[in-house]
Amino acid sequence: MTDILALGNLETLERARRVTAAEQYDIGSRFPVVIEAAEGSWMRDVEGNRILDVTAASGALLLGNQHPAVVEAVVDAVRNHGAVFATTLSPQRVELADRLTQRYPAAEKAVFCKTGSESTTTAIRLARAATDRDLVLTSGYHGWHDWQLSYLKMGFESRTRVVNFGYNETALRRLLEEFADEIACVFVTPEPAWFDVDYYRRLSDLCRAHGVLFALDEVITGLRWGARGLNGTGGVPADIVTISKGLGNGHSIASVLGRADVINAYDKAGICGTYTREVPPMAAALAVLDVVADGSVHARTEEVGAALRSRMHGVLTDAGIPAHVAGPPMMFDVILESDDLARDIFRAAFDHGVYFEDSGTQMITAAWGDAEVDHAVGAFEKAVREVLSRTDYRPGAVTNERKIEFATEAFGGELVDDAALLAKIDETVAAIAARERDSVVEPPTACG
Amino acid sequence: MTDILALGNLETLERARRVTAAEQYDIGSRFPVVIEAAEGSWMRDVEGNRILDVTAASGALLLGNQHPAVVEAVVDAVRNHGAVFATTLSPQRVELADRLTQRYPAAEKAVFCKTGSESTTTAIRLARAATDRDLVLTSGYHGWHDWQLSYLKMGFESRTRVVNFGYNETALRRLLEEFADEIACVFVTPEPAWFDVDYYRRLSDLCRAHGVLFALDEVITGLRWGARGLNGTGGVPADIVTISKGLGNGHSIASVLGRADVINAYDKAGICGTYTREVPPMAAALAVLDVVADGSVHARTEEVGAALRSRMHGVLTDAGIPAHVAGPPMMFDVILESDDLARDIFRAAFDHGVYFEDSGTQMITAAWGDAEVDHAVGAFEKAVREVLSRTDYRPGAVTNERKIEFATEAFGGELVDDAALLAKIDETVAAIAARERDSVVEPPTACG
């Protein structure tokens, strides 16, 4: 490792570009830095600079890096237990499943996988196998697997039999009326800055009224929109919930929670996976659940997040920059008139030691306190001032149109019931009705 | 955890059944035991029994559990570095990619994911994006994702545009002649007990002659069929190679290696994933590569595996049980006249403290030595004697028909060019030619 750590950020990026990095995902969409260690939410780059993380590592960190309870749980696992066994069952897995069934109302049983994308793929496979129905109605981002790619485009995808209804209630109502008994599940990723709990409750109620499984993709929100996600509020009943980010505090683990009869379709759905049994991330998850058990960690972190959200909004207001700042304290959006302006500001803040998420949602960890808020807000303020001083920015407004456009581009939200949308719904209904009814591929009985 | 460890195996299985276990995958296809720790290849169940693992945890373990070098690498990672950062690039990732490019001839660049299934999904997405072609020709098991489900059934799957040619050279030749310029890649999982290096070399040469990318799924073989898998022999050039099992010695990590222009299609293919950056499994992988660097670990382990293979074969021969024992020392098959007979024997051996893979390939780790071979062979011998003494078994033969049937059932091998097969090839060609040419779903540019 010595030779790599002797290189600076730009040299390391250059080396990364040769052997591993994707030009956009790994380099272009990030700030020009390679991190070699992090404690709490403070990262240290290969040149020794300290940088505060406001992305929570794409939301994967809940308590921050090197949290003692998680570290000791993982160390105990690798030193005294091991990584994987011939059996897929371990006491850690059974205990973790048991705790999750107590934590989330939807969960009678819990199964595990490694990534958010695999958890949502598992969820719809389970729903299809449990119901013998092929259609999946969905809204929002569920990952990068093949069936997940059409999340920005309302409509029917004939190959995957996935129908994207773009969070539009009119569309959902119509689709349920037309096809209720052919729908395996309705699968929605909560967008807490955009829809309130009542909205999701209405979707849940609609599904129940039509006898359709309702699934929540809480990969991001499960431990971040409040302590227990949307399902954990008790206000939004669901039959299936996927969770991942935060659960292992950065160690890769995801879970599909749900009704026993749905989870029990596991074998029929042909799901498996060697690393589903991996013990250390389960040990990490048990430690995380211990730490957050009494709710005080989330309560305190939400206070800190609320302060950050409010002070960032204040900086923008003071500078005369219109902004739409919305969402829960641990995952809030800062939307300006243009994405370019936002990116310029966040890039400038990076030069003052703060790594904001320049394209989306700001997320903090439980390692944040007043010092982190002060540092982040200070850098943000300087960045705003610098960008204003070097551009001819004239304040406009964050119009309703701008918000609607943002929702469409960020998560495929179709928020306006105009004529075009109603026509799109008709077109989707026609495409679904005309689909081939050939049977779904039957999973082989033997899982490798 | 205390309360769970106070339960015996059967009580723990019962509890698992209620909250997490799948009836077949987690319980029915395994021996009735819950493991709570393992050192080397010795597992300890929740009742304190010691059991020797001959599955290498579905092949995921290369050095055995609690290998000091891997343990210390993971401990150092979690104590001094962290789990995940805001950046997807870390010195560990760059270093690991660099080492893999030196280790496997196919690898100009390497990208990472968490599971074997995700690595093969990534591989075909890259091939399709790099070539702008839709067809994927495949043979063998690639995982549990949707496109991977038809691996036991030769033919064309219209929804996924995957063509399974069942390891049949006549079929591959014909398909390449008909559709070469529409094939994104030919993707084959080596079955080392069934086809020799020359066979794969011929497939590779055929692909090159037709200008088609050749991909090897070495998720299982990459560090187990010899030290560097099939591609590492240098005898089988490939454009893409997937590896996973053994790489992190049980810690979840997988890699897609390949030509730079193929790996560089990553963004276009819409691939991403929060945990692709996870540092501790990369630290584990670097430690594994250190340990196996000079080849002596593999050389010694192959000697031990060869002894186990030969002595198990000897036990069967001495007992008058015909057997086909084949495959490399670290992953060999023991095929009897009937699967039931094999299962009976392995189940009886389990009662003597040895956990064989009852349905497939026996796999050892580098933690094995003479004592492990003695223990395994002793238990196997007792098991054979017990099963023979309580059944009216009359030796027949492992016929060629039996081998052909096994190959079809285990990995979809179509080994005989009979009239039915030739008709199946014609039918497949017709189905491919008649497929809809609608465009592939374009991945969104923004990856979540």
Interface residues (C-beta under 8 A of the other chain):
Chain A: M1 I4 L5 T12 L13 R15 A16 R18 V19 T20 A21 A22 E23 Q24 Y25 D26 I27 S29 R30 F31 V33 V34 I35 E36 A37 A38 E39 M43 V46 I51 D53 T55 A57 S58 G59 A60 L61 N65 Q66 V70 V71 V74 V75 V78 R79 N80 H81 G82 A83 V84 F85 A86 T87 T88 L89 S90 P91 Q92 R93 V94 E95 A97 D98 T101 K109 A110 V111 F112 C113 K114 T115 G116 S117 E118 T121 R125 Y141 G143 W144 H145 D146 W147 L149 S150 Y151 L152 E157 R159 T160 S244 K245 G248 N249 G250 H251 S252 I263 N264 Y266 D267 G270 I271 C272 G273 T274 Y275 R277 E278 P280 P281 L286 Y355 S359 E409 A410 V441 E442 P443 P444 T445 A446 C447 G448
Chain B: M1 I4 L5 T12 L13 R15 A16 R18 V19 T20 A21 A22 E23 Q24 Y25 D26 I27 S29 R30 F31 V33 V34 I35 E36 A37 A38 E39 M43 V46 I51 D53 T55 A57 S58 G59 A60 L61 N65 Q66 V70 V71 V74 V75 V78 R79 N80 H81 G82 A83 V84 F85 A86 T87 T88 L89 S90 P91 Q92 R93 V94 E95 A97 D98 T101 K109 A110 V111 F112 C113 K114 T115 G116 S117 E118 T121 R125 Y141 G143 W144 H145 D146 W147 L149 S150 Y151 L152 E157 R159 T160 S244 K245 G248 N249 G250 H251 S252 I263 N264 Y266 D267 G270 I271 C272 G273 T274 Y275 R277 E278 P280 P281 L286 Y355 S359 E409 A410 V441 E442 P443 P444 T445 A446 C447 G448
